[in-house]
Amino acid sequence: MQLPLDRTSPRPLVQQLTDHLRAWIEGQRLRPGARLPSIRALACSHHLSQSCVIEAYDRLVASGWLEARHGAGFFVAEGRGAQPPDDADTWGDAVDGRWRQFNDEHAALLKLGCGWLPTSWQGRDALAQAIRQVGRGDPEDLFRYCPPLGLASLRQQLHKRLTRLEIVSTPESILTTHGASHALDLLVRTLLVPGDTVIVETPGYYNLFNLLRQHQVQMLALPRTAAGPDLQALEQLLATHRPRCLFINSLYQNPTGSSLSAKMAYRLLELAREHDLRIIEDDIYADLQQGPATRLATLDSERRVIYLGSFSKTLSSALRVGFINAEPALIARLAQLKMIAGIGTSRFVEQVVGQMLATGSHRKHVQRLRARLAEHMATLLRQLEAGGWEVFCEPYGGMFVWARVPGRSFPWLDRKALANGVLLTPGSAFDPMGEDSPWLRINVAYAQDVRAQTFLAEAGRPAVG
């Protein structure tokens, strides 16, 4: 395959590649199931970045021309060119940041690397009670739009929450969003333009990588260590490039579970000041905090840190409520874009979350969650150590363990997992360039399932002969 890309054209290379791939599929009259070149092979043969190829493949998957098969690559789809159905649950799952079509067998697999808690762990009764209380309130509230900044009563509760974390805020410095992903999208579209450069952690959050690709923002990969980002690598990146922002999880980082040390946090803020770098601190696991923790927003005296959080991880994925805390001037810009793009957030859902915060039912729920997760975390770490697994670090809270079996590749682990009814999340999904990785994200809430236990034990056994 040799595609006629024109680097002098004003059309972005990603769009050229997408169009040429579509034309090539038609011109070659490829049948459904035909495999396309790997990301690395196509990037090498056409002197492209792997991120460019990934985005082109993503666009073709989203438009129905290709399908991504778990651990195998990209293939011509049945009925190519058709748009995916509105119901994303029946079409696919974005476990690795790409649309993936699952059959009924895959839907029944245990998703050991997923990013959410089991339904049975959620506070159903407390949530149902809050919904009933809101329903008995002023009927007009069920029909009115939400204010641009979000519901005042919820923002007041969020202000109290941030004050307890020693983060500077006012109700006017807080904007509510449809979860953390919406918050990130608003920030990217407000602060960045195509061609800008930002720093992201690797391994890191795959939805953020896809969002930045969508907006044609260039990513610089910053390795994550057990104590936070690699400061030496960060200094080199800052000396060589002029990135606009750094995106970071300070607490219980996704996927490694590592947390920022105080010494590293202070140095990070010094570097940000020296290089005029804005930091976007994604703290969506704040409710799962066990004991003391270091947050950049707590130490920030210059309002250089933009802080965001969410309730989707601890209350319900269906309750899309998140928030941003930043200087009021930026909040005003974000609120304007929020209203243009979506006419605000859900008044009803914000009332439900505000009710749970005000009555203390949310606090009691997350206390139970923390205790349960801590028990499962300790059990899993002991099992992994005994079973021959290597862990990146020993998290002191949160949902995730980042682990591998020395000498085992992901395809080998994937086959072993599928044979035991387990679906893994590939480590490559957490790399901004999609590089292969033997590391796995393990959600501790699912690790005591008998299918997970069997897989973990078999995968850790030394090879015979």
SULZIBEL-V946494 format. One record per residue. N is the residue number from 1. RES is the residue in one letter. PSI is psi in whole degrees, 0 to 359 (* if undefined). D_FIRST is the distance of its C-alpha to the first C-alpha in whole Angstrom. Layout:
n = [N/N]
res = [RES/RES]
psi = [PSI/PSI]
d_first = [D_FIRST/D_FIRST]
This chain:
n = [1/2/3/4/5/6/7/8/9/10/11/12/13/14/15/16/17/18/19/20/21/22/23/24/25/26/27/28/29/30/31/32/33/34/35/36/37/38/39/40/41/42/43/44/45/46/47/48/49/50/51/52/53/54/55/56/57/58/59/60/61/62/63/64/65/66/67/68/69/70/71/72/73/74/75/76/77/78/79/80/81/82/83/84/85/86/87/88/89/90/91/92/93/94/95/96/97/98/99/100/101/102/103/104/105/106/107/108/109/110/111/112/113/114/115/116/117/118/119/120/121/122/123/124/125/126/127/128/129/130/131/132/133/134/135/136/137/138/139/140/141/142/143/144/145/146/147/148/149/150/151/152/153/154/155/156/157/158/159/160/161/162/163/164/165/166/167/168/169/170/171/172/173/174/175/176/177/178/179/180/181/182/183/184/185/186/187/188/189/190/191/192/193/194/195/196/197/198/199/200/201/202/203/204/205/206/207/208/209/210/211/212/213/214/215/216/217/218/219/220/221/222/223/224/225/226/227/228/229/230/231/232/233/234/235/236/237/238/239/240/241/242/243/244/245/246/247/248/249/250/251/252/253/254/255/256/257/258/259/260/261/262/263/264/265/266/267/268/269/270/271/272/273/274/275/276/277/278/279/280/281/282/283/284/285/286/287/288/289/290/291/292/293/294/295/296/297/298/299/300/301/302/303/304/305/306/307/308/309/310/311/312/313/314/315/316/317/318/319/320/321/322/323/324/325/326/327/328/329/330/331/332/333/334/335/336/337/338/339/340/341/342/343/344/345/346/347/348/349/350/351/352/353/354/355/356/357/358/359/360/361/362/363/364/365/366/367/368/369/370/371/372/373/374/375/376/377/378/379/380/381/382/383/384/385/386/387/388/389/390/391/392/393/394/395/396/397/398/399/400/401/402/403/404/405/406/407/408/409/410/411/412/413/414/415/416/417/418/419/420/421/422/423/424/425/426/427/428/429/430/431/432/433/434/435/436/437/438/439/440/441/442/443/444/445/446/447/448/449/450/451/452/453/454/455/456/457/458/459/460/461/462/463/464/465]
res = [M/Q/L/P/L/D/R/T/S/P/R/P/L/V/Q/Q/L/T/D/H/L/R/A/W/I/E/G/Q/R/L/R/P/G/A/R/L/P/S/I/R/A/L/A/C/S/H/H/L/S/Q/S/C/V/I/E/A/Y/D/R/L/V/A/S/G/W/L/E/A/R/H/G/A/G/F/F/V/A/E/G/R/G/A/Q/P/P/D/D/A/D/T/W/G/D/A/V/D/G/R/W/R/Q/F/N/D/E/H/A/A/L/L/K/L/G/C/G/W/L/P/T/S/W/Q/G/R/D/A/L/A/Q/A/I/R/Q/V/G/R/G/D/P/E/D/L/F/R/Y/C/P/P/L/G/L/A/S/L/R/Q/Q/L/H/K/R/L/T/R/L/E/I/V/S/T/P/E/S/I/L/T/T/H/G/A/S/H/A/L/D/L/L/V/R/T/L/L/V/P/G/D/T/V/I/V/E/T/P/G/Y/Y/N/L/F/N/L/L/R/Q/H/Q/V/Q/M/L/A/L/P/R/T/A/A/G/P/D/L/Q/A/L/E/Q/L/L/A/T/H/R/P/R/C/L/F/I/N/S/L/Y/Q/N/P/T/G/S/S/L/S/A/K/M/A/Y/R/L/L/E/L/A/R/E/H/D/L/R/I/I/E/D/D/I/Y/A/D/L/Q/Q/G/P/A/T/R/L/A/T/L/D/S/E/R/R/V/I/Y/L/G/S/F/S/K/T/L/S/S/A/L/R/V/G/F/I/N/A/E/P/A/L/I/A/R/L/A/Q/L/K/M/I/A/G/I/G/T/S/R/F/V/E/Q/V/V/G/Q/M/L/A/T/G/S/H/R/K/H/V/Q/R/L/R/A/R/L/A/E/H/M/A/T/L/L/R/Q/L/E/A/G/G/W/E/V/F/C/E/P/Y/G/G/M/F/V/W/A/R/V/P/G/R/S/F/P/W/L/D/R/K/A/L/A/N/G/V/L/L/T/P/G/S/A/F/D/P/M/G/E/D/S/P/W/L/R/I/N/V/A/Y/A/Q/D/V/R/A/Q/T/F/L/A/E/A/G/R/P/A/V/G]
psi = [126/112/136/77/138/104/352/353/147/345/131/146/325/315/320/313/318/312/317/323/319/315/323/318/317/316/324/353/48/139/157/136/348/136/139/163/152/162/314/319/316/321/317/316/337/11/49/161/151/328/326/315/318/315/320/315/319/317/321/328/314/329/3/7/327/163/144/124/132/115/4/328/205/138/151/133/157/140/44/146/351/146/147/148/161/329/99/333/327/342/311/188/136/43/319/22/1/151/134/123/127/141/181/327/316/324/334/354/151/120/85/335/17/170/21/164/155/147/325/343/347/155/74/313/316/321/316/321/318/321/318/320/320/320/334/0/201/118/332/331/338/350/353/152/157/145/157/319/346/171/129/319/323/317/329/319/321/323/317/319/314/325/320/331/2/35/128/128/165/163/331/348/9/132/130/153/172/65/178/324/321/319/316/319/316/319/317/316/336/322/339/157/160/134/343/158/137/165/131/153/146/124/156/198/115/328/326/317/315/322/315/321/318/326/11/40/132/138/136/126/126/114/140/134/178/340/5/194/154/106/325/317/322/316/321/318/318/327/331/326/175/70/149/323/159/127/130/145/117/323/126/56/141/115/0/339/2/157/155/133/156/318/317/323/316/318/322/315/325/314/322/321/317/326/13/53/131/143/129/108/111/109/50/349/20/323/341/10/130/108/195/151/155/124/141/321/329/324/349/119/356/5/36/341/127/122/133/152/178/157/3/329/328/332/301/140/337/340/90/82/119/185/159/137/119/180/145/327/318/320/321/319/318/321/322/315/321/317/323/318/329/10/40/187/179/116/317/311/320/327/319/312/317/322/316/325/318/324/348/358/328/317/316/321/313/334/317/320/315/316/319/317/320/320/315/324/311/318/314/317/320/318/319/317/316/334/5/11/154/131/145/317/169/98/145/18/182/196/343/147/137/113/163/165/115/131/355/133/163/315/322/313/322/316/318/320/313/325/339/13/28/135/125/157/117/143/333/335/337/9/129/337/2/24/144/146/140/355/147/143/124/123/116/337/341/357/345/359/141/327/318/318/317/315/312/321/315/320/330/352/141/147/141/132/*]
d_first = [0/4/6/10/12/16/18/21/21/23/21/20/17/17/17/15/12/14/14/11/9/13/12/8/11/13/12/10/14/13/16/18/17/14/12/10/9/12/13/14/11/9/12/12/9/9/13/14/17/17/19/17/14/17/18/15/15/19/19/17/19/22/22/21/17/17/19/19/21/24/22/19/17/15/15/15/19/22/23/20/21/24/26/27/31/34/35/32/34/33/30/29/30/28/29/26/26/23/24/25/26/29/31/35/34/33/35/38/36/38/36/37/35/36/37/40/44/45/47/50/50/50/54/54/58/58/55/57/60/58/57/60/62/60/60/64/64/64/62/61/59/57/56/56/53/52/53/50/51/51/55/57/59/55/55/58/58/54/57/59/56/55/58/59/55/57/54/56/55/57/57/55/53/51/49/48/44/42/42/40/36/38/40/37/35/38/38/35/35/39/38/35/32/29/28/31/31/32/33/32/33/31/31/32/32/29/30/31/27/26/29/28/24/25/28/25/28/26/28/29/30/33/34/37/39/42/44/42/39/39/41/40/37/38/40/37/35/38/39/35/34/36/35/37/37/37/37/39/40/44/45/43/40/37/36/38/41/42/45/46/49/51/51/47/48/50/48/45/47/49/45/44/48/47/43/44/42/42/42/41/42/41/44/43/45/48/50/49/51/53/56/55/52/51/49/48/50/53/53/52/54/52/51/47/46/45/46/44/45/45/47/44/44/48/49/46/42/44/46/44/46/45/46/46/49/49/51/52/50/47/48/49/46/44/47/46/42/43/45/43/40/42/46/47/47/49/52/53/51/52/55/55/53/56/59/57/57/61/62/61/59/56/57/59/56/54/56/56/52/53/55/53/50/52/53/49/48/51/50/47/47/50/47/44/46/48/45/43/41/40/41/40/43/46/46/49/48/46/43/41/40/37/37/36/36/36/34/32/29/28/26/29/31/30/30/34/34/33/35/38/37/36/33/32/30/28/28/25/26/28/26/25/22/22/22/23/27/30/32/33/35/38/40/44/45/43/43/47/45/46/42/41/44/43/39/41/43/41/38/40/42/41/39/41/41]
